[in-house]
Amino acid sequence: MTDFLLELRSEEIPARMQDKAREDLARLFTAELAKAGLVPAAIETFATPRRLALIARGLPQATQAVTEEVKGPKSSAPAQALEGFLRKTGLTREQLAERDGVFFAVTEKPGRATADVLAEAIPAIIRAFPWPKSMRWGAASASPESLRWVRPLQGIVALFGEEIVPVEIAGVASGATTLGHRFHHRGPITIGSAADYAEKLHACHVIVDQAERRALIRARATALAAEAGLTLVEDEGLVTENAGLTEWPVPLLGRFDAAFLDVPPEVIQLTARVNQKYFVCRDGEGRLANAFICTANIEAADGGAKIVEGNRKVLAARLSDARFFYETDLKVPLEEQVRKLDRIVFHEKLGTVADKVERVAKLARWLAKEGIVPGADPDQAERAARLAKADLVTGMVGEFPELQGLMGGYYAAAQGESAAVSAAVRDHYKPVGQGDEVPSAPASVAVSLADKFDSIMQFFGVDLKPSGSKDPFALRRSALGVIALILENNLRFPLRRTVDAEVLEFFADRLKVQQREAGVRHDLIDAVFALGGEDDLVRLLARVHALQAFVGTEDGANLLAGYKRAANILKKEGAADFTFVAPSYAPEPAEAALITALERAEPEAARAVAAEDFEAAMAALATLRAPIDAFFDQVTVNDADPARRTARLALLGRVRAAVHSVADFSKIEG
Amino acid sequence: MTQPLSFQGMILALHDYWSAQGCVILQPYDMEMGAGTFHPATTLRALGPEAWNAAYVQPCRRPTDGRYGENPNRLQHYYQYQVILKPSPPDLQDLYLGSLKAIGVDMTVHDIRFVEDDWESPTLGAWGLGWEVWCDGMEVTQFTYFQQMGGFDCRPVAGELTYGLERLAMYIQNVDNVYDLAFNDRGVTYGDVFLENERQMSTWNFEVADTDALFDLFRKAAAECENCLSRGLPIPAYEQAIKASHSFNLLQARGVISVAERQAYIGRVRDLAKGACAAYMEKNGWAA
């Protein structure tokens, strides 16, 4: 068994694409080899900024010889059939095998050298490679058919055992030589085989294994912070990104001017992370420290002093820009910024952001005044809503759009707005996605709800609804935000008071999706939704949850079975609507017992539903289980006497109705 | 350690270096433009099959970046060093690193990195893939393989290098404020040359420029561009597109273009630039 090494060396591959590229390489390689019947014992893949590599272990020297047999006509068939078969297979009569009166064409496919299979596979993989963005380059790009790769492809190492697998694509011929680190190693390196690949590269300052580079960055950054008496703010995304930008990662700690700490910590962290890919640290009290950790790609001759100094300067320039925006913004009262919102179009069909602010302010006030958001002060809610979008025209948010809301909160607090108003300005976009924090302060809840309700209703109003996979205005996310706000804060109000039927249905759909994702059985959700008319989300979910608990019990399962039997009979009899009347004959004992049980359970269930005690409602229904079972055991529904038959069907109808007072059990599976 | 290069010394070193690589050394284009890429030696010459290697300094005007001379890094007028090599040579990265060495960057103590940055110019209908080149975390060069220009596929692809000269010089000279840069080796600073210019131009860009006149200029340039196109004159047409683009940039600095209108103006400039590119292709007999 032999190992195969493939290295595709190119100019710098974007960090964010490297993981997916490794997966794609393994997948395409496996598929190409599978076509020849080859299955490697194991595949490893590696990526650095300058190379994408694969090692396939345990390949045979040649593929297995295969015998292929094609069935032909019967030997008794007319001569034309045989002639046709010979033409098709290109064989002569003598070459055919005959078995049990049938001709067979048998071809022996000899095994192929694995090296030949690889030589065909490599160009196929390169040409089929699904880079998210690829490019043409060089003189060859005069032709539109020239090879596309993520960046110019520079070299190919293809070694099967110690032998070069000869391939050539776009003027690049395979060989055994590659390059080491761009600055630490000059000249080519000759690789012996897959066995010495990682080791030889390491000697030339390339750590080819991304996991090793990541571990190194993680450990070294943590240690640097600790040596400085600080704690690293861990950031796995940054670890991966820096590992994707380096072949020989060298984390270095630097300090920035502590005066910049006047700028909000979120701004500093964002600047450091997004623009510079630096880690940040916290001090003993958990505050952001004036330190950064950058990851260099060289072991600098001066120990990194110049690199740290250069990076410090860049960060200082970025932070002084941020501080410039922050200080400039602080000089302008938010009311003044708000006046500029009539210049920003919210949507061409929906007017400006100023128009939106006006609507949201009214709605937020109303939500507070009506007690829909308990404890919210109408004045605070309105004030916060009026200021909420002001930061959109600030310099800071212009530079870092992801800081919207957060900066508004800072500016509101700085101009002396109350804590409630500042927090509402800050948090009114939340929750942004699943797992995001859901506001709970009353004014924040009111403004956040109003903002999202407004977007949904306005876009629906001009028929810009989400459809299929398209949701350009993120209305589904807004609806999930509304649902989370309502449920987490236990807000009790009929949604109909704020939205129309179409939007209500949209919310219902979102709620179903959300509950399904939360692991609630979809049939139970359907069973509750099928009752219709429910627009209080808190109550609706309480019912779903009680139902889920109930059907999991033995009583629940049996009641469901009894219900199904009753419903099936009613369906078969086409008995849609029966008004129950007391039997005009002497009912059988089980029949009488069921009537008695219903008379007890019905008001009990109704009372419990009214009190929103759905567990109690389920318990009331559970008392029907034994009488229903007994009824089916002992009473013939389809009695010869039409009066009895009708009365019993009506009784079953009553059972069904009683159960439906809690949920539509017909939707429940099982 | 030897004395670091002055600002002008750095430009001369780059001229020497790229001249030795066979580039035509051009002088700045005599029009206001937002980036060196707008120079016809890049935009128009990136089109078509002919080989073309050129290098030049281009003053760039970014009215909204003006800071009245008070920000150590931001300027409304600055210089880019622009290199275009068509077709892109196979050793372009090495050639580029050679140019850094030529201006005194020691790669044993500095961290040079090629960080993904896909370039796109909506106003030129152009895009390319490449990197921003980082030196110790600072972006010093935009490195791009042009894929499309004026909406046309580049056949062959050109490699474009855009050096931010002030940043690079600040870095080489180890100064924190652009105005402290040594312009030459005789004590003249960048501030001596440009500080007052930045102050006055920032005031004009942000506060004074006559917006009615600018709107008018935009319209007239657009109309003249169309006029040139109708007469089969792509180069003058392209110049008018550059004029329209700069008028638009000034209007933005004056804060009189709303977010909604912005896209429409960019679209208008793109149409003009694309029209000029299409006419250039046609005039040279190159099929799209």
Contacts between the chains, C-beta under 8 A, distances in Angstrom:
chain1	res1	chain2	res2	distance
A	11	B	93	5.8
A	11	B	114	7.1
A	12	B	114	3.9
A	12	B	115	7.8
A	12	B	116	7.5
A	12	B	131	6.1
A	14	B	116	3.6
A	15	B	116	6.8
A	16	B	116	7.2
A	49	B	114	7.2
A	133	B	118	6.8
A	133	B	129	6.3
A	134	B	129	8.0
A	135	B	128	7.6
A	135	B	129	4.4
A	135	B	145	5.5
A	135	B	147	5.8
A	135	B	157	7.4
A	136	B	145	7.8
A	136	B	147	6.8
A	136	B	154	7.9
A	136	B	156	7.9
A	136	B	157	5.3
A	137	B	87	8.0
A	137	B	88	5.3
A	137	B	145	5.3
A	137	B	157	5.2
A	137	B	159	7.8
A	138	B	87	5.5
A	138	B	88	5.5
A	138	B	89	7.4
A	138	B	90	5.9
A	138	B	156	6.9
A	138	B	157	6.9
A	139	B	87	4.4
A	139	B	156	5.8
A	140	B	156	7.4
A	141	B	87	6.5
A	141	B	88	7.8
A	141	B	154	7.2
A	141	B	155	6.3
A	141	B	156	4.3
A	141	B	157	4.2
A	142	B	49	5.9
A	142	B	87	7.0
A	142	B	155	5.0
A	142	B	156	4.2
A	143	B	155	7.3
A	144	B	153	6.8
A	144	B	155	6.7
A	150	B	129	8.0
A	151	B	129	6.9
A	151	B	130	7.9
A	151	B	145	7.8
A	152	B	88	7.7
A	152	B	90	7.2
A	152	B	145	7.6
A	154	B	90	7.9
A	182	B	112	7.9
A	183	B	107	5.1
A	183	B	108	7.2
A	183	B	112	7.2
A	245	B	113	6.1
A	245	B	115	6.4
A	246	B	113	7.9
A	276	B	137	5.5
A	278	B	137	7.9
A	294	B	137	5.9
A	296	B	111	4.2
A	297	B	111	5.8
A	297	B	112	7.9
A	297	B	113	5.9
A	298	B	107	7.8
A	298	B	108	7.7
A	298	B	111	5.6
A	300	B	108	6.9
A	300	B	109	4.9
A	300	B	110	7.6
A	300	B	111	7.2
A	301	B	108	4.4
A	301	B	109	5.2
A	302	B	109	4.9
A	305	B	109	7.9
A	306	B	109	4.7
A	306	B	110	6.1
A	306	B	136	6.9
A	307	B	109	7.2
A	307	B	110	6.5
A	307	B	111	4.8
A	307	B	136	5.0
A	307	B	137	8.0
A	309	B	136	7.5
A	310	B	110	6.9
A	310	B	111	7.7
A	310	B	135	6.8
A	310	B	136	2.6
A	310	B	137	6.1
A	310	B	138	6.3
A	310	B	171	6.8
A	311	B	136	5.4
A	311	B	137	3.9
A	311	B	138	7.9
A	313	B	138	7.3
A	313	B	176	6.5
A	314	B	136	7.2
A	314	B	137	4.5
A	314	B	138	4.5
A	315	B	137	7.4
A	316	B	176	7.6
A	317	B	72	7.0
A	317	B	73	4.9
A	320	B	71	7.6
A	320	B	72	7.1
A	320	B	73	7.9
A	321	B	71	7.4
A	321	B	73	7.3
A	321	B	74	7.5
A	324	B	67	7.9
A	324	B	71	6.7
A	343	B	258	5.0
A	343	B	259	7.3
A	344	B	258	7.2
A	344	B	259	5.3
A	345	B	258	6.8
A	345	B	259	5.9
A	345	B	260	4.0
A	348	B	260	7.0
